[in-house]
Each structure stands twice: as C-alpha cells, then as structure tokens.
Amino acid sequence: MPEEISSKINSLLKVSLHNSNIIRIGVFVIILSLYYIFLSPFVESKITDVLAGAIRGADQSEVNTLTPVFDIHVYAGEYNLKTQLSTGNTTGYSKFFTIDPRILAMNKFLIDYNSPMASSAESFIKHADRYGLDWRLVASISGVESAFGNLTPRNSNNAWGWRGINGNAAGWSMFSTWDAGIAEVTRGLAQGYGVTLSPFDIEPVYCPPCGQNPAHAWANGVKRFMNQLEYYTNNL
C-alpha cells in the first residue's frame, strides 16, 4: 500500500511540474507576442534613431561616390552637387560627385590596351577641354605612334613621337611625367594644327611619308582609335 501511495504522489508531482512548464512557456509566448505587436515598432524605431544620430555625429566623410570605382580619382569640376539632408532635428550635409564619362571610357580603353598612361586618363580630358581639342585625338595618336606608350624612347614619357621641346640626343622630346607629355602635346596640336582638323588633315605634316601613301595608315589608325573611344563612351 505505501508503495502505491508513493507512486501516485510521484505521478501527481510530475503532472504538476509538466503543467507548470507549459504555463510558463505559454505566458512567455503571450508576452513576447504582445511585445512584437505593440511595443517593438516604437522601441526599435527609437533605437534606430539614436544609433543613426550617433553615427551621423561621428561621421566625418564628405563624399559619396555614385559612380563605379576605377583606378583614377574622381574628376568632379563643375559637376559638384551639394545636397542638404534633414532628419528630425538633425541636419547632415553630403557632397555628391559625378564623374565625366569620357574619363571612365578613356581609363578603361587604355587599361584594355595595357597602356602605362591609364592612370592619366583625366589629363587627356582636362587638357583637351582647356584648348577645345577633340578629347580622343591625343590618346589615339599615341596608339599609332607608340602602342599607347608601350614603345617609347627610354624614360621619355613621350608616346607621340613628339619633337621640339626638351629633346634628347636623337631629338625626341623628354617629358618628366605622362601628364606633362599630354599637356604639351595637346597644347602643341591645338595651337600648331588648330582644333578643327581631322587626322587626315594633320597627317601630311605630322607624318609626311604616311600622307604621301594612298593607304593613309597613320590617319586611318588614329581615326580607328577615336571611333573605339567613342564606342567605349557609349557603352559604359
């Protein structure tokens, strides 16, 4: 008899404990549900606002680049747009820059030709715009004259077969950097040949033997590279 009583007591205790756990779990689920329904939107929104305010206060960056990242720096110039953003009592300022698509095209074009001048893509555009010259011309001439700077007199940074300034013993112009070469050749072409001449107009003076040859290899080569650059621009 005592064993039966003891067994019944143990059974009752187990049922009691089991029911107790179910009640606890049920209460927890109800509380959690009420939190997500009624409190969560307000609590999480407040936490988000506090964190966002702290981040804005600590953030010192001024530039948000909205364009693909290449191995050249952003050439903003007149494309600089300043936007004021307001959130509650917090006001933030962000500067958005666009990049001239010609620079992107020039950079990608020169990279595809393994040119050491790829990082100077901005210079081709900047100096061409300065003198009103076709932005494709100087780079395209370098393609015909030196495979875009891959075949040049040693340490000359002269990709254009250019003569007349800082010449070495053979008469080739010696430039301290690619950018310096681009600047001088662009100036020389614009002021010496004008800004309206086509490669076929330039050829007889720039490459006299080519101008006398019916194939016009120099002018056709320059024109082909110019067309490729235009294609790169239109298909960014």
Buried (B, 14 or more C-beta within 10 A) or exposed (E): EEEEEEEEEEEEEEEEEEEEEEEEEEEEEEEEEEEEEEEEEEEEEEEEEEEBBEEEEEEEEEEEEEBEEBEBEBBBBEEEEEEEEEEEEEEBEBBBBBBBBBBBBBBBBBBEBEBBBBBBBBBBBBBBBEBEBBBBBBBBBBBBBBBBBBEBBEEBBBBBBBEEEBBBEEEBBBBEEBBBBBBBBBBBBBEEBEEEBEBBBBBBEBBEEBBEEEEBBBBBBBBBBBEBBEEBBEEE
